[in-house]
Amino acid sequence: MSTLLVTGASGHLGRRVVEILLEGKAGKVIAGTRDPAKVADLAAKGAVVRVIDFDRPETLAEGLKGVDRLVLVSTDALKTRTEQQRRLVAAAAKAGVKHVVYTSAPMPLPTAKSLVADSHYWTEQALAASTLPGWTVLRNNIYAEIILVVLVNALKSGQLYTATGKAGRNYVTREDCAAVAAAALASDFDGKRILDVTGPAPVTLDDVARLASTVAGKTVTHVPLPPDALRQGMVAAGLPDFYADALVAFDVDAAEGYHAITTPAVRDFTGREPTSVKAFLEASKDAIRAMG
């Protein structure tokens, strides 16, 4: 059986991918992390733990030894992510890794307006230009879990501010994304492909506000704002400029329709339908009501 590595194993997505692989007895599973202490529970479940630090090249060469296939979970270091991930791609090719699965985002573009879109674009380009025999790019749509983050303030004020207008977003749960990544990694696919990973159907932020209101028992109203006004509000609230830029750019992309596509990726890889926003919010009822 193949030796499978998951980077960022201490994070939400990476950890769940490792767990799914272990549950499915997919092969030798390696949990890659900067801090082994943070994945002691995964080691107890049967994962091999290796230090994988994108900023320490010597850990990449050692950590990738004998690895057949790996999931490259995009890092959270927005300012340095492009170089970090290029470094991993190059190290994987040099180590003889046969296939890399990369967790990207919808419609990545080379742009100075968003470190998120820009870093994903250049990482995809690095994969395409590499000597790797195969790779899979999973363009995960925005996580449904992000709704819970924005609801914290929305439930307090009764207003949900975005720059998406009336456009839809096809939210997908992190659980569905983890299941797809694990299946793609454990498969025998050896070619090159780019896949969008989405929920079952796009929903507007008006829809999200209405659904959240029903679950919370408290009215939340979606308030569309121009991008500049939204950015100013984020910065005034203490968000760093580059994060505000990235979030607003994501809203603008959604407003232009880039986040509204629907694909069968979750069903194709898992055999079940993706979780809807309605079902996700209902399952999160206790947490949402606690916010209000």
C-alpha positions in Angstrom: 0.0 0.0 0.0 1.1 3.6 -0.6 2.8 5.8 1.9 0.6 8.9 2.3 1.6 12.3 3.8 -0.7 15.1 4.9 0.9 18.5 5.6 -0.5 20.9 8.2 -1.8 17.9 10.2 -2.4 20.0 13.3 -4.8 22.3 11.5 -8.6 21.7 11.2 -8.5 20.4 7.6 -5.3 18.4 7.7 -6.2 16.7 11.0 -9.5 15.5 9.6 -7.9 14.2 6.4 -5.4 12.2 8.5 -8.3 10.8 10.6 -10.3 9.8 7.6 -7.3 8.0 6.1 -6.6 6.1 9.3 -10.3 5.2 9.6 -10.2 3.8 6.1 -6.9 2.0 6.6 -5.7 3.6 3.4 -2.0 2.8 3.9 0.9 4.1 5.9 -0.3 7.6 7.0 2.2 10.3 7.9 1.0 13.4 9.8 3.3 16.3 8.8 3.6 19.2 11.3 5.9 21.8 12.6 5.1 20.8 16.2 4.8 17.0 16.8 3.3 17.6 20.2 0.2 19.0 18.6 -0.6 15.7 16.8 0.1 13.3 19.6 -3.5 12.2 19.4 -3.0 11.3 15.7 0.1 9.3 16.6 -1.9 7.4 19.2 -4.4 6.5 16.5 -1.7 5.0 14.3 -0.3 7.9 12.3 3.5 8.3 11.8 4.5 11.8 12.8 7.2 13.7 10.9 8.4 17.3 11.2 7.4 19.2 8.0 8.3 22.9 8.3 8.0 24.9 5.1 10.5 27.5 6.3 13.1 24.8 7.1 14.1 23.1 3.9 16.1 20.4 5.7 12.8 19.1 7.3 11.2 18.7 3.8 13.9 16.5 2.4 13.8 14.3 5.5 10.1 14.3 5.9 9.3 13.4 2.3 11.5 10.3 2.2 9.6 7.3 0.9 6.4 9.2 0.4 4.3 8.1 -2.6 1.4 10.7 -2.4 0.8 13.8 -0.3 -1.8 16.3 0.5 -0.4 19.9 0.5 -2.8 21.8 2.7 -2.4 25.5 1.9 -0.7 27.3 4.8 -2.0 30.2 6.7 1.0 32.4 6.3 -0.5 34.6 3.6 2.5 36.9 3.2 4.9 34.0 2.6 2.6 31.3 1.4 3.6 31.3 -2.2 7.3 30.7 -1.5 6.5 28.2 1.2 4.4 26.1 -1.1 6.7 26.4 -4.1 9.4 25.1 -1.8 7.3 22.1 -0.9 6.4 21.3 -4.5 10.1 21.4 -5.5 11.1 19.2 -2.6 8.3 16.7 -3.4 9.5 16.4 -7.1 13.1 16.0 -5.9 12.1 13.3 -3.4 10.3 11.2 -6.0 6.7 11.8 -4.8 4.3 10.5 -7.4 1.3 12.6 -6.7 0.4 15.9 -4.9 -3.1 16.9 -3.9 -3.3 20.6 -3.3 -6.1 22.4 -1.5 -6.7 25.6 -3.5 -9.6 28.1 -3.8 -12.2 29.1 -6.4 -10.9 31.1 -9.4 -7.3 31.8 -8.3 -5.8 34.7 -10.1 -2.5 36.5 -10.2 -3.5 39.7 -8.4 -2.0 42.3 -6.0 -5.5 42.8 -4.6 -5.6 39.4 -2.7 -2.8 37.4 -1.2 -5.2 34.5 -1.1 -6.0 34.3 -4.8 -2.5 35.2 -5.8 -0.8 32.6 -3.7 -3.1 29.9 -4.9 -2.6 30.8 -8.5 1.2 30.7 -8.2 1.1 27.4 -6.3 -1.0 25.9 -9.1 1.5 27.2 -11.6 4.3 25.7 -9.6 2.6 22.3 -9.8 2.0 22.6 -13.5 5.6 23.6 -14.1 7.1 20.9 -11.9 8.4 17.5 -12.9 5.9 15.7 -10.6 4.3 12.8 -12.5 0.8 13.8 -11.3 -1.2 16.2 -9.2 -4.7 17.1 -8.2 -5.8 20.6 -7.5 -8.9 20.8 -5.3 -10.4 24.3 -5.6 -12.4 24.2 -2.4 -15.2 26.7 -2.3 -15.6 28.9 0.8 -16.1 26.8 4.0 -19.6 26.8 5.5 -17.8 27.2 8.8 -17.0 30.7 7.8 -20.7 31.6 8.3 -20.3 30.9 12.0 -17.4 33.3 12.2 -19.3 36.2 10.6 -22.5 35.4 12.6 -20.7 36.3 15.9 -21.0 40.0 15.1 -24.1 39.7 12.9 -26.2 38.3 15.7 -25.1 41.1 18.1 -25.9 43.9 15.6 -28.6 42.2 13.6 -26.8 43.1 10.4 -24.6 41.0 8.2 -22.3 43.2 6.1 -20.8 41.9 2.8 -19.8 43.1 -0.7 -21.4 40.1 -2.5 -24.6 41.8 -3.4 -27.2 39.4 -4.7 -24.8 36.8 -6.0 -24.6 33.3 -4.7 -21.9 31.3 -3.0 -21.7 27.5 -3.0 -20.5 27.0 0.5 -19.0 23.6 1.3 -18.3 22.1 4.7 -14.8 21.4 5.9 -15.8 17.8 6.5 -16.8 17.4 2.9 -13.5 19.0 1.7 -11.5 16.7 4.0 -13.4 13.6 2.7 -12.7 14.6 -0.9 -9.0 15.3 -0.2 -8.6 11.9 1.6 -10.3 10.1 -1.2 -8.2 11.9 -3.9 -5.0 11.0 -2.0 -5.9 7.4 -1.4 -6.9 6.8 -5.0 -4.7 5.4 -7.8 -5.2 8.4 -10.1 -1.9 9.3 -11.5 -2.6 12.1 -14.0 -3.2 15.8 -13.6 -6.5 17.5 -12.9 -8.1 20.6 -11.5 -11.5 20.1 -9.7 -13.9 22.5 -8.0 -15.2 21.2 -4.7 -18.6 22.8 -3.9 -21.8 22.4 -1.9 -25.1 21.3 -3.5 -26.3 24.7 -4.7 -25.3 28.4 -4.4 -27.0 30.5 -1.7 -27.1 34.2 -1.5 -26.2 36.1 1.7 -29.9 37.1 1.9 -30.5 33.3 2.1 -27.8 32.9 4.7 -29.2 35.7 6.8 -32.8 34.2 6.6 -31.6 30.7 7.5 -29.5 32.0 10.4 -32.4 34.0 11.7 -34.6 31.0 11.8 -32.0 28.9 13.6 -31.0 31.6 16.0 -34.5 32.8 16.7 -33.2 36.3 16.2 -33.5 38.5 13.0 -30.3 39.0 11.0 -30.5 41.2 7.9 -28.0 41.1 5.1 -26.7 44.6 4.3 -24.8 44.8 1.0 -22.0 47.4 1.0 -19.6 48.7 -1.7 -16.2 47.0 -1.5 -14.4 50.1 -0.3 -16.9 50.7 2.5 -16.6 47.1 3.7 -12.9 47.3 3.7 -12.9 50.5 5.7 -15.2 48.9 8.3 -12.9 45.9 8.6 -9.8 48.0 9.1 -11.6 50.3 11.6 -12.5 47.1 13.5 -8.8 46.2 13.8 -8.3 43.8 10.9 -4.9 44.1 9.3 -4.9 45.7 5.8 -3.8 42.6 3.9 -6.5 40.4 5.5 -9.1 43.1 4.8 -8.0 43.2 1.2 -8.1 39.4 0.9 -11.6 39.2 2.4 -13.0 42.0 0.3 -11.5 40.5 -2.9 -13.2 37.2 -2.0 -16.5 39.0 -1.7 -15.9 40.8 -5.0 -15.2 37.5 -6.8 -18.4 36.1 -5.3 -20.3 39.1 -6.5 -19.0 38.5 -10.0 -20.3 35.0 -10.0 -17.0 33.0 -9.5 -18.3 31.2 -6.4 -21.7 30.1 -7.7 -20.8 27.1 -9.7 -21.9 23.6 -8.7 -19.9 20.4 -9.3 -20.4 16.7 -8.3 -17.0 16.4 -6.8 -18.2 15.6 -3.3 -20.6 12.9 -4.6 -18.0 11.5 -7.0 -15.3 11.1 -4.3 -17.5 10.1 -1.3 -20.6 8.5 -2.7 -22.9 11.0 -0.8 -24.3 14.4 -1.5 -22.6 17.5 0.0 -24.0 19.1 3.1 -26.3 22.1 2.4 -26.0 25.4 4.2 -29.4 24.8 5.7 -28.4 21.4 7.1 -25.1 22.8 8.4 -26.7 25.7 10.2 -29.4 23.4 11.7 -26.6 21.1 13.0 -24.8 24.1 14.5 -28.0 25.4 16.2 -26.6 25.2 19.8 -23.5 27.2 18.8 -25.5 29.8 16.9 -28.0 30.3 19.7 -25.1 30.7 22.2 -23.8 33.5 20.1 -27.0 35.4 20.3 
